[in-house]
Amino acid sequence: MATKKPECAEGMNGQDRALEVTDLYWRLYDEAGDIKPKNISIDTLSRAFAGNEIDRVQVYAFAMHMQALAMAAGGSVS
């Protein structure tokens, strides 16, 4: 049984406002580059993004990381 949600990104890191990506994100990124899937489906955004969904900067940063996954795979993220 999992004790923590499988998040890809957490809230901002202090005052520098940099989105904290998790080890899970980096594993997905590496695998996407190796396997090159046509599509990566992220189940329920609220489970993958633990940041503040009202903060436009955080949401934009998360979207950019999802775009980076798509580019690593040469496919799409949905």
PDB file as gemmi writes it, atoms N, CA and C in Angstrom:
CRYST1    1.000    1.000    1.000  90.00  90.00  90.00 P 1                      
ATOM      1  N   MET A   1       0.835  -1.170   0.000  1.00  0.00           N  
ATOM      2  CA  MET A   1       0.000   0.000   0.000  1.00  0.00           C  
ATOM      3  C   MET A   1       0.889   1.245   0.000  1.00  0.00           C  
ATOM      4  N   ALA A   2       0.615   2.156  -0.884  1.00  0.00           N  
ATOM      5  CA  ALA A   2       1.403   3.381  -0.978  1.00  0.00           C  
ATOM      6  C   ALA A   2       1.116   4.294   0.206  1.00  0.00           C  
ATOM      7  N   THR A   3       2.168   4.904   0.726  1.00  0.00           N  
ATOM      8  CA  THR A   3       1.992   5.817   1.845  1.00  0.00           C  
ATOM      9  C   THR A   3       2.005   7.270   1.392  1.00  0.00           C  
ATOM     10  N   LYS A   4       2.395   7.529   0.158  1.00  0.00           N  
ATOM     11  CA  LYS A   4       2.472   8.895  -0.365  1.00  0.00           C  
ATOM     12  C   LYS A   4       1.931   8.909  -1.782  1.00  0.00           C  
ATOM     13  N   LYS A   5       1.253   9.986  -2.140  1.00  0.00           N  
ATOM     14  CA  LYS A   5       0.748  10.093  -3.506  1.00  0.00           C  
ATOM     15  C   LYS A   5       1.911  10.126  -4.489  1.00  0.00           C  
ATOM     16  N   PRO A   6       1.758   9.520  -5.664  1.00  0.00           N  
ATOM     17  CA  PRO A   6       2.828   9.517  -6.671  1.00  0.00           C  
ATOM     18  C   PRO A   6       2.885  10.839  -7.431  1.00  0.00           C  
ATOM     19  N   GLU A   7       3.462  11.852  -6.829  1.00  0.00           N  
ATOM     20  CA  GLU A   7       3.486  13.176  -7.425  1.00  0.00           C  
ATOM     21  C   GLU A   7       4.682  13.349  -8.354  1.00  0.00           C  
ATOM     22  N   CYS A   8       4.477  14.105  -9.418  1.00  0.00           N  
ATOM     23  CA  CYS A   8       5.554  14.444 -10.342  1.00  0.00           C  
ATOM     24  C   CYS A   8       6.165  15.788 -10.012  1.00  0.00           C  
ATOM     25  N   ALA A   9       5.386  16.647  -9.376  1.00  0.00           N  
ATOM     26  CA  ALA A   9       5.885  17.985  -9.040  1.00  0.00           C  
ATOM     27  C   ALA A   9       5.266  18.461  -7.740  1.00  0.00           C  
ATOM     28  N   GLU A  10       6.068  19.169  -6.969  1.00  0.00           N  
ATOM     29  CA  GLU A  10       5.626  19.722  -5.701  1.00  0.00           C  
ATOM     30  C   GLU A  10       5.650  21.236  -5.797  1.00  0.00           C  
ATOM     31  N   GLY A  11       5.177  21.897  -4.746  1.00  0.00           N  
ATOM     32  CA  GLY A  11       5.103  23.350  -4.726  1.00  0.00           C  
ATOM     33  C   GLY A  11       6.451  24.026  -4.882  1.00  0.00           C  
ATOM     34  N   MET A  12       6.423  25.327  -4.870  1.00  0.00           N  
ATOM     35  CA  MET A  12       7.618  26.123  -5.082  1.00  0.00           C  
ATOM     36  C   MET A  12       8.652  25.940  -3.981  1.00  0.00           C  
ATOM     37  N   ASN A  13       9.887  26.096  -4.352  1.00  0.00           N  
ATOM     38  CA  ASN A  13      11.022  25.943  -3.449  1.00  0.00           C  
ATOM     39  C   ASN A  13      11.375  27.309  -2.866  1.00  0.00           C  
ATOM     40  N   GLY A  14      10.804  27.626  -1.708  1.00  0.00           N  
ATOM     41  CA  GLY A  14      11.134  28.874  -1.025  1.00  0.00           C  
ATOM     42  C   GLY A  14      10.848  30.103  -1.858  1.00  0.00           C  
ATOM     43  N   GLN A  15      11.733  31.083  -1.805  1.00  0.00           N  
ATOM     44  CA  GLN A  15      11.534  32.361  -2.472  1.00  0.00           C  
ATOM     45  C   GLN A  15      11.958  32.361  -3.934  1.00  0.00           C  
ATOM     46  N   ASP A  16      12.719  31.345  -4.387  1.00  0.00           N  
ATOM     47  CA  ASP A  16      13.178  31.370  -5.777  1.00  0.00           C  
ATOM     48  C   ASP A  16      12.083  30.986  -6.760  1.00  0.00           C  
ATOM     49  N   ARG A  17      10.954  30.502  -6.267  1.00  0.00           N  
ATOM     50  CA  ARG A  17       9.768  30.166  -7.057  1.00  0.00           C  
ATOM     51  C   ARG A  17      10.042  29.111  -8.126  1.00  0.00           C  
ATOM     52  N   ALA A  18      11.016  28.259  -7.897  1.00  0.00           N  
ATOM     53  CA  ALA A  18      11.301  27.157  -8.817  1.00  0.00           C  
ATOM     54  C   ALA A  18      10.458  25.951  -8.427  1.00  0.00           C  
ATOM     55  N   LEU A  19       9.779  25.366  -9.390  1.00  0.00           N  
ATOM     56  CA  LEU A  19       8.965  24.187  -9.131  1.00  0.00           C  
ATOM     57  C   LEU A  19       9.877  23.021  -8.790  1.00  0.00           C  
ATOM     58  N   GLU A  20       9.528  22.288  -7.764  1.00  0.00           N  
ATOM     59  CA  GLU A  20      10.313  21.119  -7.365  1.00  0.00           C  
ATOM     60  C   GLU A  20       9.759  19.886  -8.073  1.00  0.00           C  
ATOM     61  N   VAL A  21      10.537  19.296  -8.962  1.00  0.00           N  
ATOM     62  CA  VAL A  21      10.112  18.038  -9.577  1.00  0.00           C  
ATOM     63  C   VAL A  21      10.631  16.891  -8.728  1.00  0.00           C  
ATOM     64  N   THR A  22       9.910  15.808  -8.732  1.00  0.00           N  
ATOM     65  CA  THR A  22      10.236  14.670  -7.878  1.00  0.00           C  
ATOM     66  C   THR A  22      11.101  13.653  -8.613  1.00  0.00           C  
ATOM     67  N   ASP A  23      11.593  12.692  -7.861  1.00  0.00           N  
ATOM     68  CA  ASP A  23      12.357  11.594  -8.468  1.00  0.00           C  
ATOM     69  C   ASP A  23      11.500  10.834  -9.479  1.00  0.00           C  
ATOM     70  N   LEU A  24      10.206  10.722  -9.207  1.00  0.00           N  
ATOM     71  CA  LEU A  24       9.306  10.048 -10.145  1.00  0.00           C  
ATOM     72  C   LEU A  24       9.313  10.757 -11.499  1.00  0.00           C  
ATOM     73  N   TYR A  25       9.280  12.085 -11.487  1.00  0.00           N  
ATOM     74  CA  TYR A  25       9.324  12.829 -12.749  1.00  0.00           C  
ATOM     75  C   TYR A  25      10.600  12.501 -13.518  1.00  0.00           C  
ATOM     76  N   TRP A  26      11.729  12.531 -12.830  1.00  0.00           N  
ATOM     77  CA  TRP A  26      13.000  12.274 -13.517  1.00  0.00           C  
ATOM     78  C   TRP A  26      13.077  10.851 -14.047  1.00  0.00           C  
ATOM     79  N   ARG A  27      12.482   9.888 -13.338  1.00  0.00           N  
ATOM     80  CA  ARG A  27      12.432   8.511 -13.859  1.00  0.00           C  
ATOM     81  C   ARG A  27      11.573   8.462 -15.112  1.00  0.00           C  
ATOM     82  N   LEU A  28      10.403   9.133 -15.072  1.00  0.00           N  
ATOM     83  CA  LEU A  28       9.544   9.181 -16.260  1.00  0.00           C  
ATOM     84  C   LEU A  28      10.263   9.835 -17.438  1.00  0.00           C  
ATOM     85  N   TYR A  29      10.973  10.920 -17.150  1.00  0.00           N  
ATOM     86  CA  TYR A  29      11.706  11.645 -18.191  1.00  0.00           C  
ATOM     87  C   TYR A  29      12.766  10.745 -18.838  1.00  0.00           C  
ATOM     88  N   ASP A  30      13.523  10.045 -18.013  1.00  0.00           N  
ATOM     89  CA  ASP A  30      14.555   9.140 -18.542  1.00  0.00           C  
ATOM     90  C   ASP A  30      13.938   8.015 -19.362  1.00  0.00           C  
ATOM     91  N   GLU A  31      12.866   7.422 -18.835  1.00  0.00           N  
ATOM     92  CA  GLU A  31      12.199   6.323 -19.559  1.00  0.00           C  
ATOM     93  C   GLU A  31      11.578   6.812 -20.857  1.00  0.00           C  
ATOM     94  N   ALA A  32      11.008   8.012 -20.836  1.00  0.00           N  
ATOM     95  CA  ALA A  32      10.414   8.567 -22.062  1.00  0.00           C  
ATOM     96  C   ALA A  32      11.472   8.709 -23.145  1.00  0.00           C  
ATOM     97  N   GLY A  33      12.655   9.149 -22.752  1.00  0.00           N  
ATOM     98  CA  GLY A  33      13.741   9.289 -23.719  1.00  0.00           C  
ATOM     99  C   GLY A  33      14.234   7.958 -24.248  1.00  0.00           C  
ATOM    100  N   ASP A  34      14.200   6.931 -23.398  1.00  0.00           N  
ATOM    101  CA  ASP A  34      14.669   5.604 -23.809  1.00  0.00           C  
ATOM    102  C   ASP A  34      13.627   4.845 -24.630  1.00  0.00           C  
ATOM    103  N   ILE A  35      12.392   4.841 -24.168  1.00  0.00           N  
ATOM    104  CA  ILE A  35      11.334   4.031 -24.788  1.00  0.00           C  
ATOM    105  C   ILE A  35      10.691   4.727 -25.988  1.00  0.00           C  
ATOM    106  N   LYS A  36      10.583   6.054 -25.943  1.00  0.00           N  
ATOM    107  CA  LYS A  36       9.959   6.859 -26.991  1.00  0.00           C  
ATOM    108  C   LYS A  36       8.491   6.481 -27.237  1.00  0.00           C  
ATOM    109  N   PRO A  37       7.660   6.519 -26.186  1.00  0.00           N  
ATOM    110  CA  PRO A  37       6.245   6.206 -26.405  1.00  0.00           C  
ATOM    111  C   PRO A  37       5.565   7.307 -27.216  1.00  0.00           C  
ATOM    112  N   LYS A  38       4.518   6.948 -27.942  1.00  0.00           N  
ATOM    113  CA  LYS A  38       3.788   7.941 -28.724  1.00  0.00           C  
ATOM    114  C   LYS A  38       2.970   8.859 -27.812  1.00  0.00           C  
ATOM    115  N   ASN A  39       2.510   8.345 -26.678  1.00  0.00           N  
ATOM    116  CA  ASN A  39       1.725   9.149 -25.738  1.00  0.00           C  
ATOM    117  C   ASN A  39       2.025   8.720 -24.314  1.00  0.00           C  
ATOM    118  N   ILE A  40       2.114   9.696 -23.424  1.00  0.00           N  
ATOM    119  CA  ILE A  40       2.221   9.450 -21.982  1.00  0.00           C  
ATOM    120  C   ILE A  40       0.964  10.037 -21.366  1.00  0.00           C  
ATOM    121  N   SER A  41       0.166   9.211 -20.715  1.00  0.00           N  
ATOM    122  CA  SER A  41      -1.067   9.679 -20.076  1.00  0.00           C  
ATOM    123  C   SER A  41      -0.816   9.869 -18.585  1.00  0.00           C  
ATOM    124  N   ILE A  42      -1.063  11.080 -18.103  1.00  0.00           N  
ATOM    125  CA  ILE A  42      -0.918  11.393 -16.685  1.00  0.00           C  
ATOM    126  C   ILE A  42      -2.312  11.324 -16.074  1.00  0.00           C  
ATOM    127  N   ASP A  43      -2.525  10.377 -15.185  1.00  0.00           N  
ATOM    128  CA  ASP A  43      -3.821  10.173 -14.561  1.00  0.00           C  
ATOM    129  C   ASP A  43      -4.084  11.239 -13.511  1.00  0.00           C  
ATOM    130  N   THR A  44      -5.150  11.944 -13.647  1.00  0.00           N  
ATOM    131  CA  THR A  44      -5.635  12.924 -12.688  1.00  0.00           C  
ATOM    132  C   THR A  44      -4.563  13.928 -12.278  1.00  0.00           C  
ATOM    133  N   LEU A  45      -4.628  15.086 -12.861  1.00  0.00           N  
ATOM    134  CA  LEU A  45      -3.657  16.146 -12.607  1.00  0.00           C  
ATOM    135  C   LEU A  45      -3.469  16.410 -11.117  1.00  0.00           C  
ATOM    136  N   SER A  46      -4.551  16.340 -10.342  1.00  0.00           N  
ATOM    137  CA  SER A  46      -4.430  16.636  -8.913  1.00  0.00           C  
ATOM    138  C   SER A  46      -3.533  15.637  -8.189  1.00  0.00           C  
ATOM    139  N   ARG A  47      -3.354  14.456  -8.739  1.00  0.00           N  
ATOM    140  CA  ARG A  47      -2.446  13.475  -8.124  1.00  0.00           C  
ATOM    141  C   ARG A  47      -1.016  13.675  -8.577  1.00  0.00           C  
ATOM    142  N   ALA A  48      -0.815  14.257  -9.739  1.00  0.00           N  
ATOM    143  CA  ALA A  48       0.536  14.438 -10.273  1.00  0.00           C  
ATOM    144  C   ALA A  48       1.136  15.781  -9.876  1.00  0.00           C  
ATOM    145  N   PHE A  49       0.291  16.760  -9.590  1.00  0.00           N  
ATOM    146  CA  PHE A  49       0.747  18.114  -9.287  1.00  0.00           C  
ATOM    147  C   PHE A  49       0.333  18.484  -7.865  1.00  0.00           C  
ATOM    148  N   ALA A  50       1.312  18.587  -6.970  1.00  0.00           N  
ATOM    149  CA  ALA A  50       1.018  18.902  -5.576  1.00  0.00           C  
ATOM    150  C   ALA A  50       1.208  20.379  -5.263  1.00  0.00           C  
ATOM    151  N   GLY A  51       1.380  21.184  -6.299  1.00  0.00           N  
ATOM    152  CA  GLY A  51       1.566  22.618  -6.095  1.00  0.00           C  
ATOM    153  C   GLY A  51       0.230  23.324  -5.906  1.00  0.00           C  
ATOM    154  N   ASN A  52       0.278  24.650  -5.976  1.00  0.00           N  
ATOM    155  CA  ASN A  52      -0.901  25.491  -5.825  1.00  0.00           C  
ATOM    156  C   ASN A  52      -1.513  25.724  -7.200  1.00  0.00           C  
ATOM    157  N   GLU A  53      -2.649  25.099  -7.466  1.00  0.00           N  
ATOM    158  CA  GLU A  53      -3.257  25.201  -8.795  1.00  0.00           C  
ATOM    159  C   GLU A  53      -3.816  26.592  -9.084  1.00  0.00           C  
ATOM    160  N   ILE A  54      -3.890  27.457  -8.091  1.00  0.00           N  
ATOM    161  CA  ILE A  54      -4.326  28.838  -8.293  1.00  0.00           C  
ATOM    162  C   ILE A  54      -3.148  29.715  -8.750  1.00  0.00           C  
ATOM    163  N   ASP A  55      -1.934  29.318  -8.410  1.00  0.00           N  
ATOM    164  CA  ASP A  55      -0.728  30.091  -8.754  1.00  0.00           C  
ATOM    165  C   ASP A  55      -0.352  29.815 -10.203  1.00  0.00           C  
ATOM    166  N   ARG A  56      -0.559  30.803 -11.053  1.00  0.00           N  
ATOM    167  CA  ARG A  56      -0.319  30.647 -12.489  1.00  0.00           C  
ATOM    168  C   ARG A  56       1.127  30.269 -12.792  1.00  0.00           C  
ATOM    169  N   VAL A  57       2.073  30.794 -12.023  1.00  0.00           N  
ATOM    170  CA  VAL A  57       3.489  30.485 -12.238  1.00  0.00           C  
ATOM    171  C   VAL A  57       3.749  29.002 -12.014  1.00  0.00           C  
ATOM    172  N   GLN A  58       3.171  28.445 -10.955  1.00  0.00           N  
ATOM    173  CA  GLN A  58       3.360  27.023 -10.669  1.00  0.00           C  
ATOM    174  C   GLN A  58       2.715  26.151 -11.736  1.00  0.00           C  
ATOM    175  N   VAL A  59       1.517  26.489 -12.145  1.00  0.00           N  
ATOM    176  CA  VAL A  59       0.808  25.698 -13.160  1.00  0.00           C  
ATOM    177  C   VAL A  59       1.560  25.751 -14.493  1.00  0.00           C  
ATOM    178  N   TYR A  60       2.053  26.933 -14.858  1.00  0.00           N  
ATOM    179  CA  TYR A  60       2.811  27.078 -16.100  1.00  0.00           C  
ATOM    180  C   TYR A  60       4.097  26.243 -16.044  1.00  0.00           C  
ATOM    181  N   ALA A  61       4.775  26.280 -14.900  1.00  0.00           N  
ATOM    182  CA  ALA A  61       6.012  25.497 -14.749  1.00  0.00           C  
ATOM    183  C   ALA A  61       5.714  24.003 -14.882  1.00  0.00           C  
ATOM    184  N   PHE A  62       4.615  23.557 -14.288  1.00  0.00           N  
ATOM    185  CA  PHE A  62       4.229  22.144 -14.399  1.00  0.00           C  
ATOM    186  C   PHE A  62       3.959  21.787 -15.861  1.00  0.00           C  
ATOM    187  N   ALA A  63       3.233  22.658 -16.564  1.00  0.00           N  
ATOM    188  CA  ALA A  63       2.934  22.400 -17.975  1.00  0.00           C  
ATOM    189  C   ALA A  63       4.217  22.323 -18.799  1.00  0.00           C  
ATOM    190  N   MET A  64       5.191  23.150 -18.485  1.00  0.00           N  
ATOM    191  CA  MET A  64       6.464  23.120 -19.205  1.00  0.00           C  
ATOM    192  C   MET A  64       7.212  21.803 -18.952  1.00  0.00           C  
ATOM    193  N   HIS A  65       7.116  21.276 -17.739  1.00  0.00           N  
ATOM    194  CA  HIS A  65       7.743  19.980 -17.461  1.00  0.00           C  
ATOM    195  C   HIS A  65       7.028  18.858 -18.216  1.00  0.00           C  
ATOM    196  N   MET A  66       5.714  18.951 -18.352  1.00  0.00           N  
ATOM    197  CA  MET A  66       4.983  17.944 -19.124  1.00  0.00           C  
ATOM    198  C   MET A  66       5.359  18.056 -20.603  1.00  0.00           C  
ATOM    199  N   GLN A  67       5.559  19.282 -21.088  1.00  0.00           N  
ATOM    200  CA  GLN A  67       6.007  19.468 -22.468  1.00  0.00           C  
ATOM    201  C   GLN A  67       7.401  18.875 -22.669  1.00  0.00           C  
ATOM    202  N   ALA A  68       8.264  19.023 -21.669  1.00  0.00           N  
ATOM    203  CA  ALA A  68       9.609  18.439 -21.755  1.00  0.00           C  
ATOM    204  C   ALA A  68       9.525  16.912 -21.842  1.00  0.00           C  
ATOM    205  N   LEU A  69       8.577  16.311 -21.116  1.00  0.00           N  
ATOM    206  CA  LEU A  69       8.374  14.854 -21.225  1.00  0.00           C  
ATOM    207  C   LEU A  69       7.989  14.480 -22.650  1.00  0.00           C  
ATOM    208  N   ALA A  70       7.042  15.235 -23.210  1.00  0.00           N  
ATOM    209  CA  ALA A  70       6.594  14.956 -24.578  1.00  0.00           C  
ATOM    210  C   ALA A  70       7.753  15.072 -25.563  1.00  0.00           C  
ATOM    211  N   MET A  71       8.569  16.091 -25.393  1.00  0.00           N  
ATOM    212  CA  MET A  71       9.698  16.289 -26.297  1.00  0.00           C  
ATOM    213  C   MET A  71      10.736  15.175 -26.133  1.00  0.00           C  
ATOM    214  N   ALA A  72      10.972  14.721 -24.910  1.00  0.00           N  
ATOM    215  CA  ALA A  72      11.924  13.630 -24.684  1.00  0.00           C  
ATOM    216  C   ALA A  72      11.436  12.351 -25.372  1.00  0.00           C  
ATOM    217  N   ALA A  73      10.114  12.155 -25.347  1.00  0.00           N  
ATOM    218  CA  ALA A  73       9.548  10.957 -25.945  1.00  0.00           C  
ATOM    219  C   ALA A  73       9.371  11.093 -27.462  1.00  0.00           C  
ATOM    220  N   GLY A  74       9.313  12.319 -27.935  1.00  0.00           N  
ATOM    221  CA  GLY A  74       8.982  12.515 -29.345  1.00  0.00           C  
ATOM    222  C   GLY A  74       7.518  12.229 -29.588  1.00  0.00           C  
ATOM    223  N   GLY A  75       6.699  12.423 -28.548  1.00  0.00           N  
ATOM    224  CA  GLY A  75       5.268  12.138 -28.620  1.00  0.00           C  
ATOM    225  C   GLY A  75       4.463  13.213 -27.919  1.00  0.00           C  
ATOM    226  N   SER A  76       3.445  12.789 -27.207  1.00  0.00           N  
ATOM    227  CA  SER A  76       2.570  13.732 -26.521  1.00  0.00           C  
ATOM    228  C   SER A  76       2.345  13.294 -25.079  1.00  0.00           C  
ATOM    229  N   VAL A  77       1.860  14.232 -24.274  1.00  0.00           N  
ATOM    230  CA  VAL A  77       1.461  13.962 -22.893  1.00  0.00           C  
ATOM    231  C   VAL A  77       0.028  14.413 -22.751  1.00  0.00           C  
ATOM    232  N   SER A  78      -0.817  13.539 -22.209  1.00  0.00           N  
ATOM    233  CA  SER A  78      -2.223  13.907 -21.993  1.00  0.00           C  
ATOM    234  C   SER A  78      -2.669  13.484 -20.618  1.00  0.00           C  
TER     235      SER A  78                                                      
END                                                                             
